[in-house]
Amino acid sequence: LEPHYKLQQQMMGYVKSSMEDADVFILLTEVEDDFDDSRLIEKMKASGAPVIVLVNKIDLSNQQEVALKCEQWAKKFPDWRILPVSALTGFNLQQVFDKLLELLPESPPYYPKDELSDKPLRFLVAERVREKILMHYQKEIPYSVEVITDTFKEEDKIIRIRCVIYVARDSQKGILIGHKGQALKRVGEEARKDLEDFLEKKVFLELHVKVSKNWRENELQLKRFGYFDQ
């Protein structure tokens, strides 16, 4: 359990660092939720950063209940912005974006204007494949998966990419591939189309699935996947 503990500690370190550097906090709650995490609330208040409270799922409640919940939050934290929203219907989401733009301070760019991200292309490719897995698989599969871009070869008219998808158990490999490979084929086709739009070039995407027994408890594998500082 030591690698798992070290990973958990590192993740908590990221959370702490993110809270210290945050310019705005968004606290997502629900009409029926009596949120009372005093430690988290005190950390947000101590940071001095503005807080937006999003009361979600208002489509499942009546107007009176929503108004009462927003009033409770406003009385408890008069300096915080309270917004009722519905992620399902999209209600008030534009106001959330507008409020974020209003509250976020201007800052110098972290990387040149001609670069779309500070992450390498191999990382972005792997994340696009993992995104499709998150969209199409349920339960434990997406959270037992790691994707590595094994090769990225750019030719004149095409980019040839090979990604390896790692899972923790043989049963997960079968589910990921699906009957006659159809499930994995769907992931590959959707990821390839997105990558062609992003890279503005024809892409040949090859996906392979490998089993790495309990990789989440293996410190060497975790380092390889970038969870620990090298």
C-alpha positions in Angstrom: 0.0 0.0 0.0 3.0 2.3 0.2 2.9 3.5 -3.4 -0.8 4.2 -3.1 -0.2 6.2 0.1 2.6 8.2 -1.6 0.4 8.9 -4.5 -2.4 10.0 -2.2 0.1 12.3 -0.3 1.3 13.8 -3.6 -2.3 14.4 -4.8 -3.1 16.2 -1.5 0.1 18.3 -2.0 -1.3 19.3 -5.4 -4.6 20.2 -3.8 -2.9 22.3 -1.1 -0.7 24.1 -3.7 -3.8 24.7 -5.9 -5.7 26.3 -3.0 -2.8 28.5 -2.2 -2.5 29.7 -5.8 -6.2 30.0 -6.6 -7.6 33.3 -7.9 -11.2 32.2 -7.6 -12.9 29.3 -5.8 -16.0 27.6 -7.2 -18.0 25.6 -4.5 -20.4 23.2 -6.2 -23.3 22.1 -4.0 -27.0 21.1 -4.5 -30.4 22.2 -3.1 -30.7 19.1 -1.0 -27.1 19.2 0.2 -26.3 20.5 3.6 -22.6 21.3 2.9 -20.6 21.7 6.1 -16.9 21.1 5.5 -15.6 23.6 8.0 -11.9 22.9 7.2 -12.4 23.5 3.5 -14.5 26.6 4.1 -11.9 28.1 6.5 -9.1 27.5 3.9 -11.1 29.3 1.3 -11.8 32.2 3.6 -8.2 32.4 4.7 -7.0 32.6 1.1 -8.8 35.9 0.5 -9.8 34.8 -3.0 -13.4 35.4 -4.1 -15.8 32.4 -3.9 -18.6 31.5 -6.2 -21.2 29.0 -4.8 -23.1 27.1 -7.5 -26.3 25.6 -6.2 -26.8 22.9 -8.8 -29.7 20.6 -9.9 -32.3 23.3 -9.4 -34.3 21.5 -12.2 -35.1 18.9 -9.6 -36.5 21.4 -7.0 -39.2 24.0 -6.9 -38.5 27.7 -7.0 -39.2 28.2 -3.3 -36.7 25.5 -2.2 -34.0 27.0 -4.5 -34.6 30.5 -3.2 -34.4 29.3 0.4 -31.1 27.5 -0.1 -29.6 30.5 -1.9 -30.7 32.8 0.9 -29.1 30.5 3.5 -25.8 30.6 1.7 -26.0 34.4 1.3 -26.7 34.9 5.1 -23.9 32.6 6.1 -21.3 34.0 3.7 -22.5 37.5 2.6 -19.2 38.2 0.6 -19.6 35.1 -1.6 -21.4 35.1 -4.9 -24.4 32.7 -4.9 -25.7 31.4 -8.3 -28.4 28.8 -8.8 -27.6 26.6 -11.8 -28.6 23.5 -13.7 -25.7 21.7 -15.4 -28.2 19.4 -17.1 -30.3 22.2 -18.7 -27.5 24.8 -18.9 -29.5 27.3 -16.8 -27.3 30.2 -15.6 -24.0 28.6 -16.9 -23.3 31.7 -19.0 -23.5 33.8 -15.9 -21.0 31.5 -14.3 -18.5 32.2 -17.1 -19.2 35.9 -17.1 -18.6 36.1 -13.3 -15.4 34.1 -13.7 -14.1 36.6 -16.3 -15.0 39.4 -14.0 -13.2 38.0 -11.0 -10.1 36.6 -12.6 -7.1 38.9 -12.6 -5.1 39.6 -15.7 -1.7 37.9 -15.7 1.3 37.5 -18.0 1.1 34.5 -20.4 2.7 31.2 -19.2 3.8 30.2 -22.7 4.1 31.9 -26.2 1.0 32.9 -28.1 1.8 30.5 -31.0 1.7 27.5 -28.6 -1.8 26.1 -27.7 -0.6 24.5 -24.5 2.4 24.1 -22.2 2.0 20.3 -22.5 3.8 18.2 -25.2 1.8 16.8 -28.1 2.2 13.2 -26.8 0.5 14.2 -23.6 -2.4 15.8 -25.4 -2.8 12.8 -27.7 -3.0 10.4 -24.7 -5.5 12.7 -22.9 -7.7 12.7 -26.0 -7.8 8.9 -26.0 -8.5 8.8 -22.3 -11.3 11.3 -22.7 -13.1 8.9 -25.1 -12.7 6.1 -22.6 -14.2 8.2 -19.9 -17.1 9.0 -22.1 -17.9 5.4 -23.2 -17.1 3.2 -20.3 -18.8 3.0 -16.9 -17.9 2.0 -13.3 -14.3 1.1 -12.6 -12.9 0.9 -16.1 -12.0 4.6 -16.8 -10.4 4.9 -13.4 -8.2 1.8 -13.9 -6.9 3.1 -17.2 -3.7 5.0 -18.1 -2.7 5.9 -21.7 0.8 6.4 -23.0 1.7 7.8 -26.5 4.3 5.2 -27.5 5.2 6.7 -30.9 4.4 10.0 -32.7 5.8 10.1 -36.2 5.0 13.0 -38.5 5.3 12.4 -42.2 4.5 14.7 -45.1 0.9 13.9 -45.5 0.0 11.9 -42.3 0.9 11.6 -38.6 1.3 8.1 -37.4 0.5 7.6 -33.7 0.6 4.5 -31.5 -0.9 4.6 -28.0 -0.8 1.9 -25.4 -3.8 1.7 -23.0 -2.9 0.1 -19.7 -5.4 -1.6 -17.5 -5.1 -3.3 -14.1 -6.8 -6.6 -14.8 -7.4 -9.1 -17.7 -11.2 -8.7 -17.3 -10.8 -4.9 -17.8 -8.9 -5.5 -21.0 -11.8 -7.6 -22.4 -14.3 -5.0 -21.5 -12.2 -2.2 -23.1 -11.7 -4.1 -26.3 -15.3 -5.3 -26.6 -16.9 -7.9 -28.8 -14.8 -8.3 -31.9 -12.9 -5.1 -31.0 -15.9 -2.9 -31.6 -15.7 -0.9 -28.4 -12.0 -0.1 -28.8 -12.6 0.7 -32.5 -15.2 3.4 -31.5 -12.7 5.0 -29.1 -10.0 5.0 -31.8 -12.3 6.5 -34.5 -13.6 9.3 -32.2 -10.1 10.1 -30.9 -8.6 10.1 -34.4 -11.3 12.6 -35.7 -10.6 14.9 -32.8 -6.9 14.7 -33.3 -7.2 15.4 -37.0 -9.1 18.6 -36.2 -6.6 19.6 -33.6 -3.5 18.8 -35.6 -5.0 19.9 -38.9 -3.5 16.8 -40.6 -4.6 13.3 -41.5 -3.9 10.9 -38.6 -3.4 7.2 -38.4 -4.1 6.1 -34.8 -3.2 2.7 -33.5 -4.4 1.6 -30.1 -3.1 -1.4 -28.1 -4.4 -2.6 -24.7 -2.0 -4.1 -22.2 -2.5 -5.4 -18.6 -0.2 -4.0 -16.0 -1.2 -5.8 -12.8 -2.4 -3.4 -10.1 -0.4 -0.5 -11.7 -1.9 1.9 -9.2 0.0 0.2 -6.4 3.2 -0.1 -8.4 5.6 2.8 -7.6 7.7 2.2 -10.8 4.6 2.3 -13.0 3.3 5.4 -11.2 6.6 7.2 -11.9 6.5 6.1 -15.5 3.0 7.5 -15.9 4.1 10.8 -14.4 2.4 10.7 -11.0 5.6 11.1 -9.0 8.3 13.7 -9.6 11.1 12.0 -11.5 
